[in-house]
Amino acid sequence: MKPNSSIQKLKDKTFVLDLKIAKKDIQKEYQTILLSFQKNFETKGFRKGKAPLEVVKDSISPEKMFEEVASHLISHVYSESIKSNDLKPIIEPQIKFKNEHPDLDHDWEIEITSCELPEIELDDKYKDEVKKINNNKELKDENQKMDQIIKALVDNAKLTLPKILIEADVQSHLSGLIDQANQAGITVQQYLDNQKITLENYKENLKKRIVEEWSINLSINKIAKDNKIEVAEDEVKGILTQNPTLSKNINMIYYLLTQQKVFEFLKK
């Protein structure tokens, strides 16, 4: 099934898909899901998987069925749209029904928003600044030197982060804060009060930190690409041999090794 769709791409790498899903496709998906429920359905008077569809249908709330159909169908059409438009989203999409009261008996109009990896511009001035840092005989502390190199990258980076990406990262950080507060036996408000900061100020500071972190990470990626700094598969295997639990996050290993190589390159 290929839905009617149009796409809007923004300069900050945000993209917005407008999709129209026909009633016949919604009804087809509805029947498919109803049949899948029937296979595992058990009730008095019928063996497992042998109950009539009407009996199965009556046992499922309309809200539950709508949720199931929408989840399966939207996931499918989104994947198809991603492939057909050659998109590489980096976050979970935001999905909005444009119908005022969507149901299973009418076409759906849906807006899906996500973003791809943003692009960064890195002014070559950072090279001269890094050279000055490396040639500073008074700067002997490696951690201080690294901090100054990172600051040089951030100061010379030009980056526009998609709003949807910033908001996704903010929500992720806030979820982490809630978990940490719960583990400490306090509320988020108590934590903020202890830090003498409001939630709004906390979020604003968080957004600045997120932009800085993305500036650092994308600068590292760009320097690695421009200077053909690569991580060999054997290096990753060596890390996994020492710590097999890291196999769940191979991409993180590649990034950390790349980061290490880039900083070694910069310090030279």
ZABAMI-973317 format. One record per residue: residue number from 0; residue in one letter; y, z, x of N, C-alpha, C in turn. Coordinates in nm, 2 decimals. Example, Ala and Ser with C-alpha at 12.3 -4.5 7.8 and 13.67 -1.06 7.14 Angstrom:
// residues 2
ATOM,0,A,-0.57,0.78,1.32,-0.45,0.78,1.23,-0.33,0.78,1.32
ATOM,1,S,-0.22,0.71,1.28,-0.11,0.71,1.37,0.00,0.79,1.29
This chain:
// residues 268
ATOM,0,M,-0.12,0.00,0.08,0.00,0.00,0.00,0.13,0.00,0.09
ATOM,1,K,0.21,-0.10,0.06,0.34,-0.10,0.13,0.45,-0.08,0.04
ATOM,2,P,0.52,0.03,0.04,0.63,0.06,-0.05,0.76,-0.03,-0.02
ATOM,3,N,0.84,-0.05,-0.12,0.97,-0.11,-0.10,1.05,-0.01,-0.01
ATOM,4,S,1.11,-0.06,0.09,1.18,0.04,0.18,1.30,-0.03,0.25
ATOM,5,S,1.40,0.05,0.28,1.51,0.01,0.37,1.53,0.12,0.47
ATOM,6,I,1.59,0.09,0.58,1.61,0.19,0.68,1.76,0.18,0.73
ATOM,7,Q,1.81,0.30,0.76,1.94,0.31,0.82,1.93,0.39,0.95
ATOM,8,K,1.97,0.32,1.06,1.96,0.39,1.19,2.10,0.43,1.24
ATOM,9,L,2.12,0.55,1.28,2.25,0.60,1.33,2.25,0.60,1.48
ATOM,10,K,2.37,0.60,1.54,2.39,0.60,1.68,2.32,0.72,1.75
ATOM,11,D,2.32,0.83,1.68,2.26,0.96,1.74,2.11,0.96,1.74
ATOM,12,K,2.05,0.85,1.69,1.90,0.83,1.69,1.84,0.89,1.56
ATOM,13,T,1.93,0.93,1.47,1.88,0.97,1.33,1.84,0.84,1.26
ATOM,14,F,1.74,0.85,1.18,1.71,0.74,1.09,1.68,0.79,0.95
ATOM,15,V,1.72,0.71,0.85,1.70,0.75,0.71,1.63,0.63,0.64
ATOM,16,L,1.51,0.67,0.59,1.43,0.57,0.51,1.45,0.59,0.36
ATOM,17,D,1.48,0.48,0.29,1.48,0.49,0.15,1.36,0.41,0.10
ATOM,18,L,1.27,0.49,0.03,1.14,0.43,-0.01,1.13,0.43,-0.17
ATOM,19,K,1.07,0.33,-0.22,1.05,0.33,-0.36,0.90,0.31,-0.38
ATOM,20,I,0.83,0.41,-0.45,0.69,0.40,-0.47,0.66,0.37,-0.62
ATOM,21,A,0.59,0.27,-0.64,0.56,0.22,-0.78,0.47,0.31,-0.86
ATOM,22,K,0.49,0.32,-0.99,0.41,0.40,-1.08,0.26,0.37,-1.06
ATOM,23,K,0.23,0.24,-1.04,0.08,0.21,-1.03,0.02,0.27,-0.91
ATOM,24,D,0.10,0.28,-0.80,0.04,0.34,-0.68,0.03,0.49,-0.70
ATOM,25,I,0.13,0.55,-0.77,0.12,0.69,-0.80,0.00,0.72,-0.88
ATOM,26,Q,-0.03,0.64,-0.98,-0.14,0.66,-1.07,-0.27,0.64,-1.00
ATOM,27,K,-0.28,0.54,-0.91,-0.40,0.52,-0.83,-0.43,0.64,-0.74
ATOM,28,E,-0.32,0.70,-0.67,-0.34,0.81,-0.59,-0.39,0.93,-0.67
ATOM,29,Y,-0.33,0.94,-0.79,-0.37,1.05,-0.88,-0.52,1.04,-0.91
ATOM,30,Q,-0.57,0.93,-0.94,-0.71,0.91,-0.97,-0.80,0.94,-0.85
ATOM,31,T,-0.75,0.90,-0.74,-0.83,0.93,-0.61,-0.84,1.08,-0.59
ATOM,32,I,-0.73,1.15,-0.61,-0.73,1.30,-0.59,-0.81,1.37,-0.69
ATOM,33,L,-0.80,1.32,-0.82,-0.88,1.38,-0.93,-1.03,1.36,-0.90
ATOM,34,L,-1.07,1.25,-0.85,-1.21,1.23,-0.81,-1.26,1.32,-0.70
ATOM,35,S,-1.17,1.34,-0.60,-1.20,1.43,-0.49,-1.22,1.57,-0.54
ATOM,36,F,-1.14,1.61,-0.63,-1.15,1.75,-0.69,-1.29,1.76,-0.77
ATOM,37,Q,-1.32,1.65,-0.83,-1.45,1.65,-0.91,-1.57,1.67,-0.83
ATOM,38,K,-1.57,1.62,-0.71,-1.69,1.63,-0.62,-1.72,1.77,-0.59
ATOM,39,N,-1.62,1.86,-0.58,-1.65,2.00,-0.54,-1.63,2.10,-0.66
ATOM,40,F,-1.61,2.04,-0.78,-1.58,2.12,-0.90,-1.70,2.18,-0.96
ATOM,41,E,-1.70,2.31,-0.98,-1.81,2.38,-1.05,-1.76,2.46,-1.17
ATOM,42,T,-1.83,2.45,-1.28,-1.79,2.53,-1.40,-1.92,2.55,-1.48
ATOM,43,K,-1.91,2.64,-1.57,-2.03,2.67,-1.66,-2.07,2.55,-1.74
ATOM,44,G,-2.20,2.52,-1.74,-2.25,2.41,-1.81,-2.26,2.28,-1.74
ATOM,45,F,-2.21,2.28,-1.61,-2.21,2.15,-1.53,-2.25,2.19,-1.39
ATOM,46,R,-2.33,2.10,-1.33,-2.36,2.12,-1.19,-2.24,2.08,-1.11
ATOM,47,K,-2.24,2.12,-0.98,-2.14,2.09,-0.89,-2.12,1.94,-0.88
ATOM,48,G,-2.00,1.89,-0.90,-1.97,1.75,-0.89,-2.00,1.66,-1.01
ATOM,49,K,-2.05,1.73,-1.12,-2.10,1.65,-1.24,-2.01,1.68,-1.36
ATOM,50,A,-1.91,1.76,-1.35,-1.82,1.78,-1.46,-1.74,1.66,-1.50
ATOM,51,P,-1.72,1.63,-1.63,-1.63,1.51,-1.66,-1.49,1.53,-1.61
ATOM,52,L,-1.43,1.41,-1.58,-1.29,1.41,-1.53,-1.19,1.49,-1.61
ATOM,53,E,-1.21,1.48,-1.75,-1.12,1.55,-1.84,-1.13,1.70,-1.82
ATOM,54,V,-1.25,1.75,-1.80,-1.27,1.89,-1.77,-1.20,1.93,-1.64
ATOM,55,V,-1.22,1.85,-1.54,-1.16,1.88,-1.41,-1.01,1.88,-1.42
ATOM,56,K,-0.96,1.78,-1.49,-0.81,1.76,-1.51,-0.75,1.88,-1.58
ATOM,57,D,-0.82,1.93,-1.68,-0.77,2.04,-1.76,-0.77,2.17,-1.68
ATOM,58,S,-0.84,2.18,-1.57,-0.85,2.30,-1.49,-0.74,2.31,-1.38
ATOM,59,I,-0.67,2.20,-1.36,-0.57,2.19,-1.25,-0.43,2.19,-1.32
ATOM,60,S,-0.34,2.27,-1.27,-0.21,2.28,-1.33,-0.13,2.15,-1.29
ATOM,61,P,-0.04,2.10,-1.38,0.04,1.98,-1.35,0.11,1.99,-1.22
ATOM,62,E,0.16,2.12,-1.19,0.24,2.14,-1.07,0.15,2.12,-0.94
ATOM,63,K,0.03,2.17,-0.95,-0.06,2.16,-0.84,-0.10,2.01,-0.82
ATOM,64,M,-0.12,1.94,-0.93,-0.16,1.80,-0.91,-0.05,1.71,-0.86
ATOM,65,F,0.08,1.74,-0.91,0.19,1.67,-0.85,0.21,1.70,-0.70
ATOM,66,E,0.19,1.82,-0.67,0.21,1.86,-0.52,0.10,1.78,-0.44
ATOM,67,E,-0.02,1.78,-0.49,-0.13,1.71,-0.41,-0.10,1.56,-0.40
ATOM,68,V,-0.06,1.50,-0.51,-0.03,1.35,-0.51,0.09,1.32,-0.42
ATOM,69,A,0.19,1.40,-0.43,0.31,1.37,-0.35,0.28,1.39,-0.21
ATOM,70,S,0.21,1.50,-0.17,0.18,1.53,-0.03,0.10,1.41,0.03
ATOM,71,H,-0.01,1.37,-0.03,-0.09,1.26,0.02,-0.01,1.13,0.02
ATOM,72,L,0.05,1.09,-0.08,0.12,0.96,-0.10,0.24,0.95,0.00
ATOM,73,I,0.32,1.05,0.00,0.44,1.04,0.09,0.40,1.04,0.23
ATOM,74,S,0.30,1.12,0.27,0.25,1.12,0.41,0.21,0.98,0.45
ATOM,75,H,0.13,0.91,0.35,0.08,0.78,0.38,0.19,0.68,0.40
ATOM,76,V,0.29,0.67,0.30,0.39,0.57,0.31,0.49,0.60,0.42
ATOM,77,Y,0.50,0.72,0.46,0.59,0.76,0.57,0.53,0.70,0.70
ATOM,78,S,0.40,0.72,0.72,0.32,0.67,0.83,0.33,0.52,0.84
ATOM,79,E,0.32,0.45,0.73,0.33,0.31,0.72,0.47,0.26,0.76
ATOM,80,S,0.57,0.33,0.71,0.71,0.29,0.74,0.74,0.32,0.89
ATOM,81,I,0.68,0.42,0.95,0.71,0.45,1.09,0.65,0.34,1.17
ATOM,82,K,0.53,0.29,1.14,0.46,0.19,1.21,0.54,0.05,1.20
ATOM,83,S,0.57,0.02,1.07,0.63,-0.11,1.05,0.77,-0.12,1.11
ATOM,84,N,0.84,-0.01,1.12,0.98,-0.01,1.18,0.98,0.03,1.33
ATOM,85,D,0.86,0.05,1.39,0.84,0.09,1.53,0.93,0.21,1.56
ATOM,86,L,0.91,0.32,1.48,0.99,0.44,1.50,0.90,0.54,1.57
ATOM,87,K,0.97,0.63,1.65,0.90,0.74,1.72,0.96,0.87,1.69
ATOM,88,P,0.94,0.92,1.57,1.01,1.05,1.54,0.96,1.17,1.62
ATOM,89,I,1.05,1.26,1.65,1.01,1.38,1.73,1.01,1.51,1.66
ATOM,90,I,1.05,1.50,1.53,1.05,1.62,1.45,0.99,1.59,1.31
ATOM,91,E,0.95,1.69,1.24,0.90,1.67,1.10,1.02,1.62,1.01
ATOM,92,P,0.99,1.53,0.92,1.09,1.47,0.84,1.14,1.56,0.73
ATOM,93,Q,1.27,1.54,0.69,1.32,1.60,0.57,1.30,1.50,0.45
ATOM,94,I,1.24,1.55,0.34,1.20,1.46,0.23,1.28,1.50,0.11
ATOM,95,K,1.34,1.40,0.04,1.42,1.43,-0.08,1.39,1.33,-0.19
ATOM,96,F,1.36,1.38,-0.31,1.34,1.29,-0.42,1.48,1.26,-0.47
ATOM,97,K,1.51,1.13,-0.50,1.63,1.09,-0.55,1.62,1.08,-0.71
ATOM,98,N,1.50,1.09,-0.76,1.48,1.10,-0.90,1.53,1.24,-0.95
ATOM,99,E,1.59,1.25,-1.06,1.64,1.38,-1.10,1.52,1.47,-1.14
ATOM,100,H,1.42,1.41,-1.21,1.30,1.49,-1.25,1.18,1.40,-1.22
ATOM,101,P,1.13,1.40,-1.10,1.02,1.32,-1.06,0.89,1.36,-1.13
ATOM,102,D,0.81,1.27,-1.17,0.68,1.30,-1.23,0.58,1.19,-1.19
ATOM,103,L,0.46,1.20,-1.25,0.36,1.10,-1.22,0.36,0.98,-1.30
ATOM,104,D,0.45,0.97,-1.39,0.45,0.86,-1.49,0.57,0.76,-1.47
ATOM,105,H,0.64,0.78,-1.36,0.75,0.69,-1.33,0.76,0.66,-1.18
ATOM,106,D,0.83,0.55,-1.14,0.85,0.52,-1.00,0.92,0.63,-0.93
ATOM,107,W,0.89,0.65,-0.80,0.96,0.75,-0.72,1.06,0.68,-0.63
ATOM,108,E,1.18,0.74,-0.62,1.27,0.70,-0.51,1.29,0.81,-0.42
ATOM,109,I,1.26,0.79,-0.29,1.25,0.90,-0.20,1.34,0.87,-0.07
ATOM,110,E,1.41,0.97,-0.02,1.48,0.95,0.10,1.42,1.04,0.21
ATOM,111,I,1.38,0.98,0.32,1.32,1.06,0.43,1.41,1.04,0.55
ATOM,112,T,1.44,1.16,0.61,1.53,1.16,0.73,1.46,1.23,0.84
ATOM,113,S,1.47,1.17,0.96,1.42,1.23,1.08,1.50,1.17,1.20
ATOM,114,C,1.45,1.18,1.32,1.52,1.13,1.43,1.42,1.10,1.55
ATOM,115,E,1.47,1.01,1.64,1.39,0.98,1.76,1.46,1.06,1.87
ATOM,116,L,1.40,1.05,1.99,1.45,1.11,2.11,1.59,1.06,2.14
ATOM,117,P,1.69,1.15,2.14,1.83,1.10,2.17,1.84,1.05,2.32
ATOM,118,E,1.94,0.97,2.34,1.97,0.91,2.47,2.08,0.99,2.54
ATOM,119,I,2.07,1.00,2.67,2.17,1.08,2.75,2.23,0.99,2.85
ATOM,120,E,2.36,1.01,2.88,2.43,0.94,2.99,2.46,1.05,3.09
ATOM,121,L,2.43,1.02,3.21,2.45,1.11,3.32,2.54,1.05,3.43
ATOM,122,D,2.66,1.11,3.43,2.76,1.06,3.53,2.71,1.08,3.67
ATOM,123,D,2.73,0.98,3.75,2.68,0.98,3.89,2.75,1.09,3.98
ATOM,124,K,2.86,1.15,3.92,2.93,1.25,3.99,2.84,1.37,4.02
ATOM,125,Y,2.73,1.38,3.94,2.64,1.50,3.96,2.58,1.49,4.10
ATOM,126,K,2.56,1.37,4.15,2.50,1.36,4.29,2.58,1.42,4.39
ATOM,127,D,2.72,1.39,4.39,2.81,1.45,4.49,2.81,1.60,4.47
ATOM,128,E,2.81,1.65,4.35,2.82,1.79,4.33,2.69,1.86,4.38
ATOM,129,V,2.58,1.80,4.36,2.45,1.86,4.41,2.45,1.86,4.56
ATOM,130,K,2.50,1.75,4.62,2.51,1.75,4.77,2.60,1.87,4.82
ATOM,131,K,2.71,1.89,4.76,2.80,2.00,4.80,2.72,2.14,4.79
ATOM,132,I,2.65,2.15,4.68,2.57,2.27,4.66,2.47,2.29,4.77
ATOM,133,N,2.40,2.18,4.80,2.29,2.19,4.91,2.35,2.21,5.04
ATOM,134,N,2.48,2.17,5.07,2.54,2.18,5.20,2.62,2.31,5.21
ATOM,135,N,2.62,2.39,5.10,2.70,2.51,5.11,2.61,2.62,5.18
ATOM,136,K,2.65,2.64,5.31,2.58,2.74,5.40,2.58,2.88,5.34
ATOM,137,E,2.68,2.91,5.27,2.70,3.05,5.22,2.61,3.08,5.10
ATOM,138,L,2.56,2.97,5.04,2.47,2.98,4.92,2.32,2.98,4.97
ATOM,139,K,2.27,3.10,4.99,2.14,3.11,5.04,2.03,3.15,4.94
ATOM,140,D,2.08,3.21,4.83,1.99,3.25,4.72,1.94,3.12,4.65
ATOM,141,E,1.81,3.10,4.64,1.76,2.98,4.58,1.78,2.98,4.43
ATOM,142,N,1.78,3.10,4.37,1.80,3.10,4.22,1.94,3.06,4.19
ATOM,143,Q,2.04,3.11,4.27,2.18,3.08,4.25,2.20,2.93,4.27
ATOM,144,K,2.14,2.88,4.37,2.15,2.74,4.40,2.10,2.65,4.28
ATOM,145,M,1.98,2.69,4.23,1.92,2.62,4.12,2.01,2.63,4.00
ATOM,146,D,2.07,2.75,3.97,2.16,2.76,3.86,2.28,2.67,3.87
ATOM,147,Q,2.33,2.65,3.99,2.45,2.57,4.01,2.41,2.42,4.00
ATOM,148,I,2.29,2.38,4.04,2.24,2.25,4.02,2.23,2.21,3.87
ATOM,149,I,2.17,2.31,3.80,2.16,2.29,3.66,2.29,2.27,3.59
ATOM,150,K,2.39,2.36,3.63,2.52,2.35,3.57,2.59,2.21,3.60
ATOM,151,A,2.56,2.16,3.72,2.61,2.03,3.76,2.56,1.92,3.67
ATOM,152,L,2.43,1.93,3.63,2.37,1.84,3.54,2.43,1.84,3.40
ATOM,153,V,2.44,1.97,3.35,2.50,1.99,3.22,2.64,1.94,3.21
ATOM,154,D,2.72,1.97,3.31,2.86,1.93,3.31,2.88,1.78,3.32
ATOM,155,N,2.78,1.71,3.37,2.80,1.56,3.39,2.71,1.48,3.28
ATOM,156,A,2.66,1.56,3.19,2.57,1.49,3.09,2.66,1.46,2.96
ATOM,157,K,2.64,1.35,2.91,2.70,1.31,2.78,2.59,1.29,2.68
ATOM,158,L,2.59,1.37,2.57,2.48,1.37,2.48,2.53,1.40,2.34
ATOM,159,T,2.48,1.32,2.24,2.51,1.35,2.10,2.38,1.38,2.04
ATOM,160,L,2.35,1.51,2.00,2.23,1.54,1.94,2.23,1.52,1.79
ATOM,161,P,2.13,1.47,1.73,2.12,1.45,1.59,2.14,1.59,1.52
ATOM,162,K,2.21,1.59,1.41,2.23,1.72,1.34,2.10,1.77,1.29
ATOM,163,I,2.01,1.68,1.24,1.88,1.73,1.19,1.79,1.79,1.30
ATOM,164,L,1.81,1.74,1.42,1.74,1.80,1.54,1.79,1.94,1.57
ATOM,165,I,1.92,1.96,1.57,1.98,2.09,1.60,1.93,2.19,1.49
ATOM,166,E,1.94,2.15,1.36,1.90,2.24,1.26,1.75,2.27,1.26
ATOM,167,A,1.67,2.18,1.30,1.52,2.21,1.32,1.50,2.31,1.43
ATOM,168,D,1.57,2.29,1.54,1.56,2.39,1.65,1.61,2.53,1.61
ATOM,169,V,1.72,2.53,1.54,1.78,2.65,1.49,1.68,2.73,1.41
ATOM,170,Q,1.62,2.66,1.31,1.52,2.72,1.22,1.40,2.77,1.30
ATOM,171,S,1.36,2.70,1.40,1.25,2.74,1.48,1.28,2.87,1.56
ATOM,172,H,1.40,2.87,1.62,1.44,2.99,1.69,1.46,3.11,1.59
ATOM,173,L,1.51,3.09,1.47,1.53,3.20,1.38,1.39,3.25,1.33
ATOM,174,S,1.29,3.16,1.31,1.16,3.21,1.28,1.10,3.29,1.39
ATOM,175,G,1.13,3.25,1.51,1.08,3.34,1.63,1.15,3.47,1.63
ATOM,176,L,1.28,3.47,1.59,1.35,3.60,1.59,1.30,3.69,1.48
ATOM,177,I,1.26,3.64,1.37,1.20,3.72,1.26,1.07,3.78,1.31
ATOM,178,D,0.99,3.70,1.37,0.86,3.75,1.42,0.88,3.86,1.52
ATOM,179,Q,0.97,3.84,1.61,1.00,3.94,1.72,1.05,4.07,1.65
ATOM,180,A,1.14,4.06,1.56,1.20,4.17,1.49,1.09,4.25,1.41
ATOM,181,N,1.00,4.18,1.35,0.89,4.24,1.27,0.80,4.32,1.37
ATOM,182,Q,0.77,4.26,1.49,0.68,4.32,1.58,0.75,4.45,1.64
ATOM,183,A,0.88,4.45,1.64,0.95,4.57,1.69,0.98,4.67,1.58
ATOM,184,G,0.94,4.63,1.46,0.95,4.73,1.35,1.09,4.74,1.30
ATOM,185,I,1.18,4.64,1.32,1.31,4.64,1.27,1.34,4.51,1.19
ATOM,186,T,1.45,4.51,1.12,1.49,4.39,1.04,1.58,4.30,1.13
ATOM,187,V,1.59,4.18,1.10,1.68,4.09,1.17,1.82,4.14,1.17
ATOM,188,Q,1.86,4.19,1.05,2.00,4.24,1.04,2.02,4.36,1.14
ATOM,189,Q,1.92,4.45,1.15,1.93,4.56,1.24,1.94,4.51,1.39
ATOM,190,Y,1.87,4.41,1.42,1.88,4.35,1.55,2.02,4.30,1.58
ATOM,191,L,2.07,4.22,1.48,2.21,4.17,1.50,2.31,4.28,1.51
ATOM,192,D,2.29,4.38,1.43,2.38,4.50,1.44,2.38,4.56,1.57
ATOM,193,N,2.26,4.57,1.63,2.25,4.63,1.76,2.31,4.55,1.87
ATOM,194,Q,2.31,4.41,1.85,2.38,4.32,1.94,2.52,4.30,1.91
ATOM,195,K,2.57,4.37,1.80,2.71,4.36,1.76,2.75,4.21,1.74
ATOM,196,I,2.67,4.14,1.66,2.70,4.00,1.63,2.66,3.97,1.49
ATOM,197,T,2.74,3.88,1.43,2.70,3.84,1.29,2.60,3.72,1.30
ATOM,198,L,2.53,3.70,1.19,2.43,3.59,1.18,2.50,3.46,1.21
ATOM,199,E,2.62,3.43,1.16,2.69,3.31,1.18,2.72,3.29,1.33
ATOM,200,N,2.77,3.39,1.39,2.80,3.38,1.54,2.67,3.36,1.62
ATOM,201,Y,2.56,3.43,1.58,2.44,3.41,1.64,2.39,3.27,1.64
ATOM,202,K,2.40,3.21,1.52,2.36,3.07,1.50,2.45,2.97,1.58
ATOM,203,E,2.58,3.00,1.58,2.67,2.91,1.66,2.64,2.92,1.81
ATOM,204,N,2.61,3.04,1.86,2.57,3.05,2.00,2.44,2.98,2.03
ATOM,205,L,2.35,2.99,1.93,2.22,2.93,1.94,2.23,2.78,1.95
ATOM,206,K,2.32,2.72,1.87,2.34,2.57,1.87,2.39,2.53,2.00
ATOM,207,K,2.49,2.61,2.06,2.54,2.57,2.20,2.42,2.57,2.30
ATOM,208,R,2.34,2.68,2.29,2.23,2.69,2.38,2.13,2.57,2.37
ATOM,209,I,2.11,2.53,2.24,2.02,2.42,2.21,2.07,2.29,2.27
ATOM,210,V,2.20,2.26,2.26,2.26,2.14,2.32,2.24,2.15,2.47
ATOM,211,E,2.26,2.26,2.53,2.25,2.28,2.68,2.11,2.26,2.72
ATOM,212,E,2.01,2.31,2.65,1.87,2.29,2.68,1.83,2.15,2.68
ATOM,213,W,1.87,2.08,2.57,1.84,1.94,2.56,1.91,1.86,2.67
ATOM,214,S,2.03,1.89,2.71,2.10,1.83,2.81,2.02,1.84,2.95
ATOM,215,I,1.97,1.96,2.97,1.89,1.98,3.09,1.77,1.90,3.09
ATOM,216,N,1.69,1.91,2.98,1.56,1.84,2.97,1.57,1.69,2.98
ATOM,217,L,1.67,1.64,2.91,1.69,1.49,2.91,1.74,1.44,3.04
ATOM,218,S,1.82,1.52,3.11,1.87,1.49,3.24,1.76,1.48,3.34
ATOM,219,I,1.67,1.58,3.33,1.55,1.58,3.42,1.46,1.45,3.39
ATOM,220,N,1.44,1.42,3.26,1.37,1.30,3.23,1.43,1.18,3.29
ATOM,221,K,1.56,1.17,3.28,1.63,1.05,3.33,1.63,1.04,3.48
ATOM,222,I,1.65,1.15,3.55,1.64,1.15,3.69,1.50,1.11,3.74
ATOM,223,A,1.40,1.16,3.67,1.26,1.13,3.71,1.24,0.98,3.69
ATOM,224,K,1.28,0.92,3.58,1.26,0.78,3.55,1.34,0.69,3.65
ATOM,225,D,1.47,0.73,3.67,1.55,0.65,3.76,1.50,0.65,3.91
ATOM,226,N,1.43,0.76,3.95,1.39,0.77,4.08,1.24,0.76,4.10
ATOM,227,K,1.17,0.71,3.99,1.03,0.69,3.99,0.95,0.81,4.03
ATOM,228,I,0.99,0.93,3.98,0.92,1.06,4.01,0.82,1.07,3.90
ATOM,229,E,0.69,1.07,3.94,0.58,1.08,3.84,0.49,1.19,3.87
ATOM,230,V,0.41,1.23,3.77,0.31,1.33,3.79,0.17,1.27,3.78
ATOM,231,A,0.09,1.29,3.88,-0.04,1.23,3.88,-0.14,1.30,3.80
ATOM,232,E,-0.24,1.23,3.74,-0.34,1.29,3.66,-0.41,1.40,3.73
ATOM,233,D,-0.44,1.38,3.86,-0.51,1.48,3.94,-0.43,1.62,3.95
ATOM,234,E,-0.30,1.61,3.95,-0.22,1.73,3.95,-0.23,1.81,3.83
ATOM,235,V,-0.24,1.74,3.71,-0.26,1.81,3.58,-0.40,1.87,3.58
ATOM,236,K,-0.50,1.80,3.63,-0.63,1.85,3.63,-0.64,1.97,3.71
ATOM,237,G,-0.57,1.97,3.82,-0.57,2.09,3.91,-0.52,2.22,3.84
ATOM,238,I,-0.41,2.20,3.76,-0.36,2.31,3.68,-0.46,2.36,3.58
ATOM,239,L,-0.52,2.26,3.51,-0.62,2.29,3.40,-0.74,2.36,3.46
ATOM,240,T,-0.78,2.33,3.58,-0.89,2.40,3.64,-0.86,2.54,3.67
ATOM,241,Q,-0.74,2.57,3.70,-0.70,2.71,3.73,-0.68,2.79,3.59
ATOM,242,N,-0.63,2.71,3.49,-0.60,2.78,3.36,-0.64,2.68,3.25
ATOM,243,P,-0.77,2.68,3.21,-0.81,2.59,3.10,-0.74,2.61,2.97
ATOM,244,T,-0.69,2.72,2.94,-0.62,2.75,2.81,-0.50,2.66,2.79
ATOM,245,L,-0.45,2.61,2.90,-0.33,2.52,2.89,-0.36,2.38,2.84
ATOM,246,S,-0.49,2.35,2.82,-0.53,2.22,2.77,-0.48,2.19,2.63
ATOM,247,K,-0.44,2.30,2.56,-0.38,2.28,2.43,-0.24,2.22,2.43
ATOM,248,N,-0.18,2.22,2.55,-0.04,2.17,2.56,-0.02,2.09,2.69
ATOM,249,I,-0.09,1.97,2.69,-0.09,1.89,2.81,0.05,1.84,2.84
ATOM,250,N,0.13,1.80,2.73,0.26,1.75,2.75,0.35,1.85,2.82
ATOM,251,M,0.33,1.98,2.79,0.41,2.08,2.85,0.38,2.09,3.00
ATOM,252,I,0.26,2.07,3.04,0.22,2.07,3.18,0.29,1.96,3.25
ATOM,253,Y,0.28,1.84,3.19,0.34,1.72,3.25,0.49,1.75,3.27
ATOM,254,Y,0.56,1.80,3.17,0.70,1.83,3.18,0.73,1.93,3.29
ATOM,255,L,0.66,2.04,3.29,0.69,2.14,3.39,0.67,2.09,3.53
ATOM,256,L,0.56,2.01,3.55,0.54,1.95,3.69,0.65,1.85,3.72
ATOM,257,T,0.69,1.77,3.62,0.80,1.68,3.64,0.93,1.75,3.68
ATOM,258,Q,0.96,1.86,3.60,1.08,1.94,3.63,1.07,2.00,3.77
ATOM,259,Q,0.96,2.05,3.81,0.95,2.10,3.95,0.97,1.99,4.05
ATOM,260,K,0.92,1.87,4.03,0.94,1.76,4.13,1.08,1.72,4.13
ATOM,261,V,1.15,1.71,4.02,1.29,1.67,4.01,1.38,1.77,4.08
ATOM,262,F,1.35,1.90,4.06,1.44,2.00,4.13,1.41,2.00,4.28
ATOM,263,E,1.29,1.97,4.32,1.26,1.96,4.47,1.34,1.84,4.52
ATOM,264,F,1.34,1.73,4.45,1.41,1.61,4.48,1.56,1.63,4.50
ATOM,265,L,1.61,1.71,4.40,1.76,1.74,4.40,1.80,1.83,4.52
ATOM,266,K,1.71,1.92,4.55,1.74,2.02,4.66,1.74,1.95,4.79
ATOM,267,K,1.68,1.83,4.80,1.68,1.76,4.93,1.80,1.66,4.94
